[in-house]
Amino acid sequence: ANRGSNTLSVIEAGTHTLVRSIPTGKSPDMVALSPNNRQIYLTNRGDDSISVIDSVTAQVSTVIPVGEAPHGIAVRH
């Protein structure tokens, strides 16, 4: 997560190169994956929300409003 640019970087694991940057909410912070790796959950501390990102399309599918400045996140299956 890139707080300064409000993006999430997608990195190619084999080459460690930047593939793309996904726009997020303000001040993105913590990341968690769904059990099937299909959704990425990202806390946005600056706008009190969680972005749900489709890992296949690399697009934000929904934004969930939560409490003030979410920092930690865990996904339960």
Disulfide bonds with the S-S distance in Angstrom:
none
